[in-house]
Amino acid sequence: MDLVNVVQSYITKMLDEAGPGMKVMLLDADTTPIVSLAFPQSVMMRQEVYLFEKLQARPAREDMKHLKCVVVLRPTEQSLNWLCNELAHPRYGTYHLHFTHFVSKSGVKQLAEADMHEVVRDVKEVYIDFLPLGAHLFSLSFPNPLKPLGSRWDETALSRSGQAITALLLSLKLCPVIRYQGGSGPAQLLAETVRQIMSKEGSLFDTGVSDSSPILLLLDRREDPVTPLLTQWTYQAMVHELIGINNHRVNLSGAPGVTKDLQDIVLSSSQDEFYAANVYSNFGEIGQTIKNLMDDFQNKAKSHQQLESIADMKNFVENYPQFKKNVWNRF
């Protein structure tokens, strides 16, 4: 199971099905981070995607009929209304519509009525209604899914969570047995929400439940008194606990002495080989790995500079890009 690979496969397939030629990708506020977490912009450009637009109330922009428009949206009422407005006054040559969850029959009818210029080529559901943070981790970026001073769900968060979980199950082709933590009202309500969606869309969950069916286990983190007391010692966990990682991005703008190009950096296993190799390394291991890396570059550059203190390592890391460039220019 690799959630990043699942999202990448869906996006690659929708771009392939749009055919060759220059493309624009039309996204909404929910699908923009989903796509950006799965693919860096440079990779998307190799797929002939040269423009990214965010769906919103129709702005005054020129038509670009030579572009194919690949649309990836959550089927919310607002997104559907904005898309209908876009289709009624199309700026692009053709439209390929993809929704991250189930689209109602009334929504499909609404789109068909808006497509007066017959620019829509296909309408599909692609089950990527979650933020793929890693191979085995996803998020919805809801900071407070439960109402303050209580154990009741925020209705929007509950609906969104149920849709994300069922989309994940469909993308992995799983029909699980649902289990939840006894005594937890929110866990029970989420389990019931997921069950209702699975029951309503039963034809999509046609693998059936058997003795070997996987288990969807829903736990209540409020019942975990131990984790908040732990200090994380792995690379990824330390960065997140001490600085914060938000959708693979680390903001260092508040740190003293940080250069402008390092104020906002990306930590992604798909884009950073060092991070991918050391994401779960503990503090001691990561320190030794950095020391070995610096020694290796010193040897290649035939440098006699000694790295004997933390200050030496800090200076090396700050000058690393230029150092690396100078090293490889000698070969």
C-alpha positions as CSV (number, residue, x, y, z in Angstrom):
1,M,0.0,0.0,0.0
2,D,1.5,3.3,-1.1
3,L,-0.9,6.2,-0.9
4,V,1.3,8.6,-2.8
5,N,1.7,6.1,-5.6
6,V,-2.1,5.6,-5.7
7,V,-2.7,9.3,-6.2
8,Q,0.1,9.5,-8.8
9,S,-1.4,6.6,-10.7
10,Y,-4.8,8.3,-10.9
11,I,-3.4,11.6,-12.0
12,T,-1.1,10.0,-14.6
13,K,-4.0,8.0,-16.0
14,M,-6.3,11.1,-16.3
15,L,-3.5,13.0,-18.2
16,D,-2.9,10.1,-20.5
17,E,-6.6,9.7,-21.3
18,A,-6.8,13.4,-22.2
19,G,-4.4,12.6,-25.0
20,P,-1.3,14.4,-26.3
21,G,-1.1,18.2,-26.5
22,M,-0.7,21.2,-24.2
23,K,-2.9,21.0,-21.1
24,V,-4.1,23.2,-18.3
25,M,-5.1,21.7,-15.0
26,L,-8.1,23.3,-13.3
27,L,-8.3,22.7,-9.5
28,D,-10.1,23.9,-6.5
29,A,-8.9,24.8,-3.0
30,D,-9.2,21.1,-1.8
31,T,-7.6,19.4,-4.8
32,T,-4.7,21.8,-5.3
33,P,-2.7,20.4,-2.3
34,I,-3.6,16.8,-3.3
35,V,-2.0,17.2,-6.7
36,S,1.0,19.2,-5.4
37,L,1.7,16.6,-2.7
38,A,1.7,13.8,-5.3
39,F,3.8,15.5,-8.1
40,P,6.3,18.4,-8.2
41,Q,5.4,21.0,-10.9
42,S,8.4,20.0,-13.0
43,V,7.1,16.4,-13.3
44,M,3.7,17.7,-14.3
45,M,5.3,19.8,-17.1
46,R,6.8,16.7,-18.5
47,Q,3.2,15.4,-18.8
48,E,2.5,18.5,-21.0
49,V,0.7,20.4,-18.2
50,Y,1.9,24.0,-18.7
51,L,-0.7,25.9,-16.7
52,F,-2.4,25.5,-13.4
53,E,-5.6,27.4,-12.6
54,K,-7.8,27.5,-9.5
55,L,-11.5,27.3,-10.1
56,Q,-13.3,30.4,-8.7
57,A,-15.9,32.9,-9.7
58,R,-15.2,33.5,-13.4
59,P,-12.4,36.1,-13.8
60,A,-11.8,38.2,-16.9
61,R,-9.2,36.2,-18.8
62,E,-8.5,35.6,-22.4
63,D,-9.7,32.4,-24.1
64,M,-7.1,29.7,-24.8
65,K,-8.9,27.3,-27.1
66,H,-5.7,25.5,-28.0
67,L,-5.4,24.0,-24.5
68,K,-7.1,20.9,-23.2
69,C,-8.5,21.4,-19.7
70,V,-8.1,18.6,-17.1
71,V,-10.4,19.3,-14.2
72,V,-9.9,17.8,-10.8
73,L,-12.5,18.9,-8.2
74,R,-14.3,17.9,-5.0
75,P,-18.0,17.7,-6.0
76,T,-19.1,20.4,-3.5
77,E,-22.1,22.7,-4.3
78,Q,-19.8,25.7,-4.8
79,S,-17.4,23.9,-7.1
80,L,-20.2,22.5,-9.2
81,N,-21.7,26.0,-9.6
82,W,-18.4,27.6,-10.6
83,L,-17.7,24.7,-13.0
84,C,-21.1,25.2,-14.6
85,N,-20.3,28.9,-15.1
86,E,-17.0,27.8,-16.7
87,L,-18.7,25.4,-19.1
88,A,-21.3,27.9,-20.0
89,H,-18.5,30.3,-21.1
90,P,-15.6,27.9,-21.9
91,R,-12.1,29.4,-22.2
92,Y,-10.5,26.1,-23.3
93,G,-11.0,23.8,-26.2
94,T,-12.0,20.6,-24.4
95,Y,-12.8,19.7,-20.8
96,H,-12.1,16.4,-19.0
97,L,-13.9,16.3,-15.7
98,H,-12.7,14.3,-12.7
99,F,-14.3,14.4,-9.3
100,T,-12.6,13.0,-6.1
101,H,-15.8,11.5,-4.7
102,F,-19.3,10.5,-5.7
103,V,-21.2,13.0,-7.9
104,S,-25.0,13.0,-7.5
105,K,-27.3,12.5,-10.5
106,S,-28.6,16.0,-10.0
107,G,-25.0,17.3,-10.2
108,V,-24.3,15.4,-13.4
109,K,-27.6,16.8,-14.9
110,Q,-26.5,20.3,-13.8
111,L,-23.2,20.0,-15.6
112,A,-24.9,18.6,-18.8
113,E,-27.3,21.5,-18.9
114,A,-24.4,24.0,-18.6
115,D,-22.4,22.3,-21.4
116,M,-24.2,24.2,-24.1
117,H,-21.0,24.3,-26.3
118,E,-20.4,20.6,-25.9
119,V,-16.8,21.0,-24.8
120,V,-17.0,18.2,-22.1
121,R,-15.3,15.0,-23.3
122,D,-15.7,12.8,-20.3
123,V,-16.9,12.8,-16.6
124,K,-15.3,10.4,-14.2
125,E,-14.9,9.8,-10.5
126,V,-11.3,9.4,-9.2
127,Y,-11.0,8.4,-5.6
128,I,-8.2,10.6,-4.3
129,D,-10.2,12.6,-1.7
130,F,-7.3,12.8,0.8
131,L,-3.9,14.4,1.2
132,P,-1.2,11.8,0.6
133,L,1.6,12.8,3.1
134,G,3.4,9.5,2.8
135,A,3.2,5.9,1.7
136,H,1.1,5.0,4.8
137,L,-0.1,8.4,6.0
138,F,-2.8,10.8,4.8
139,S,-4.4,13.8,6.3
140,L,-7.4,16.2,5.8
141,S,-5.8,19.2,7.5
142,F,-8.7,19.7,9.9
143,P,-7.1,21.3,13.0
144,N,-10.2,20.9,15.2
145,P,-12.6,18.2,13.9
146,L,-14.5,18.1,17.2
147,K,-16.5,21.0,18.6
148,P,-14.9,22.9,21.5
149,L,-15.5,21.6,25.1
150,G,-17.3,18.6,23.9
151,S,-17.2,15.2,22.1
152,R,-19.4,16.1,19.2
153,W,-18.1,16.2,15.6
154,D,-18.1,19.4,13.6
155,E,-20.6,18.4,10.8
156,T,-18.3,19.5,8.0
157,A,-15.4,17.6,9.4
158,L,-17.5,14.4,10.0
159,S,-18.8,14.4,6.4
160,R,-15.4,15.2,5.0
161,S,-13.7,12.4,7.0
162,G,-16.3,9.8,5.9
163,Q,-15.8,10.7,2.3
164,A,-12.0,10.6,2.6
165,I,-12.0,7.2,4.2
166,T,-14.4,5.7,1.7
167,A,-12.4,7.2,-1.2
168,L,-9.3,5.7,0.3
169,L,-11.0,2.3,0.5
170,L,-12.1,2.5,-3.1
171,S,-8.7,3.6,-4.3
172,L,-7.1,0.5,-2.6
173,K,-10.0,-1.7,-3.7
174,L,-10.9,-2.7,-0.1
175,C,-14.2,-3.7,1.5
176,P,-13.3,-3.9,5.2
177,V,-15.0,-4.9,8.4
178,I,-15.5,-1.7,10.4
179,R,-14.4,-1.7,14.1
180,Y,-14.3,1.3,16.4
181,Q,-13.2,2.1,20.0
182,G,-15.9,1.2,22.4
183,G,-17.1,4.1,24.6
184,S,-16.0,6.7,22.1
185,G,-19.0,8.6,20.6
186,P,-17.0,10.3,17.8
187,A,-15.4,7.0,16.7
188,Q,-18.8,5.3,16.7
189,L,-20.4,8.2,14.7
190,L,-17.6,8.1,12.1
191,A,-17.9,4.3,11.8
192,E,-21.6,4.7,11.2
193,T,-21.0,7.5,8.6
194,V,-18.5,5.3,6.7
195,R,-20.9,2.3,6.9
196,Q,-23.8,4.4,5.4
197,I,-21.7,5.6,2.5
198,M,-20.5,2.1,1.8
199,S,-24.1,0.8,1.9
200,K,-25.4,3.6,-0.4
201,E,-22.7,2.9,-2.9
202,G,-22.8,-0.9,-2.5
203,S,-22.1,-1.6,-6.2
204,L,-18.6,0.0,-5.8
205,F,-17.8,-2.1,-2.8
206,D,-18.6,-5.4,-4.5
207,T,-15.7,-7.5,-3.2
208,G,-17.9,-8.6,-0.3
209,V,-17.1,-9.3,3.3
210,S,-15.4,-12.6,4.1
211,D,-13.3,-14.1,6.9
212,S,-10.2,-12.7,5.2
213,S,-11.6,-9.1,4.9
214,P,-9.4,-6.3,6.1
215,I,-10.3,-4.4,9.2
216,L,-10.9,-0.6,9.4
217,L,-10.1,0.3,13.0
218,L,-11.2,3.7,14.2
219,L,-9.4,4.9,17.4
220,D,-10.0,8.0,19.5
221,R,-6.7,9.8,20.1
222,R,-8.1,11.6,23.1
223,E,-7.9,8.2,24.9
224,D,-4.1,8.2,24.3
225,P,-2.4,9.7,27.4
226,V,1.1,8.5,26.5
227,T,2.0,10.0,23.1
228,P,1.8,13.7,24.2
229,L,4.4,12.9,26.9
230,L,6.9,11.4,24.4
231,T,9.8,13.2,22.8
232,Q,10.3,12.1,19.2
233,W,13.8,11.3,18.2
234,T,13.5,10.4,14.5
235,Y,14.3,12.9,11.8
236,Q,10.8,13.5,10.5
237,A,9.2,13.5,14.0
238,M,11.7,15.9,15.4
239,V,11.3,18.4,12.6
240,H,7.5,18.2,12.9
241,E,7.5,18.5,16.7
242,L,10.1,21.3,17.0
243,I,9.4,23.3,13.8
244,G,6.3,21.9,12.1
245,I,5.7,20.2,8.7
246,N,2.7,21.4,6.8
247,N,2.0,19.4,3.6
248,H,5.7,18.7,3.2
249,R,6.7,22.3,3.7
250,V,8.8,23.6,6.6
251,N,8.8,27.3,7.4
252,L,12.1,28.6,8.7
253,S,11.4,32.3,8.2
254,G,11.3,32.9,11.9
255,A,14.7,31.3,12.6
256,P,17.6,33.7,13.1
257,G,20.3,33.9,10.3
258,V,18.4,31.9,7.7
259,T,19.0,32.9,4.1
260,K,16.1,33.9,1.9
261,D,16.3,30.7,-0.2
262,L,16.0,28.5,2.9
263,Q,13.1,30.2,4.6
264,D,10.6,27.8,3.1
265,I,11.9,24.3,2.2
266,V,10.2,21.1,1.0
267,L,10.7,17.8,2.9
268,S,9.3,15.1,0.6
269,S,10.5,11.5,0.2
270,S,9.7,11.7,-3.5
271,Q,11.8,14.8,-4.1
272,D,14.6,14.6,-1.5
273,E,16.8,11.4,-1.6
274,F,18.5,12.3,1.7
275,Y,15.1,12.8,3.5
276,A,13.7,9.6,2.0
277,A,16.7,7.6,3.2
278,N,16.8,9.1,6.7
279,V,13.1,9.9,7.5
280,Y,12.9,7.4,10.3
281,S,16.6,7.6,11.5
282,N,17.1,8.6,15.1
283,F,19.1,11.5,16.3
284,G,22.4,9.6,16.6
285,E,22.0,8.0,13.2
286,I,21.2,11.2,11.4
287,G,24.1,13.0,13.0
288,Q,26.5,10.2,11.8
289,T,25.0,10.2,8.3
290,I,25.5,14.0,8.0
291,K,29.1,13.6,9.2
292,N,29.8,10.8,6.7
293,L,28.2,12.9,3.9
294,M,30.3,15.9,4.7
295,D,33.5,13.8,4.9
296,D,32.7,12.2,1.6
297,F,32.4,15.6,-0.1
298,Q,35.6,16.8,1.6
299,N,37.5,13.8,0.2
300,K,36.1,14.4,-3.3
301,A,37.1,18.0,-3.2
302,K,40.5,17.1,-1.7
303,S,39.8,19.5,1.1
304,H,41.9,19.6,4.2
305,Q,39.3,21.5,6.2
306,Q,38.5,19.7,9.5
307,L,35.0,19.4,10.8
308,E,35.5,18.9,14.5
309,S,32.7,21.0,16.1
310,I,29.0,21.7,15.8
311,A,30.0,25.2,14.5
312,D,32.1,23.6,11.7
313,M,29.1,21.4,10.6
314,K,26.8,24.4,10.7
315,N,29.0,26.4,8.5
316,F,29.4,23.5,6.1
317,V,25.6,23.0,5.8
318,E,25.0,26.7,5.2
319,N,27.6,26.7,2.4
320,Y,26.6,23.3,1.1
321,P,25.0,24.2,-2.3
322,Q,28.0,26.3,-3.4
323,F,30.4,23.6,-2.0
324,K,28.6,20.8,-3.9
325,K,28.7,22.9,-7.1
326,N,32.4,23.5,-6.8
327,V,33.1,19.8,-6.0
328,W,31.3,18.5,-9.1
329,N,32.7,21.1,-11.4
330,R,36.1,19.5,-10.8
331,F,35.1,16.1,-12.2
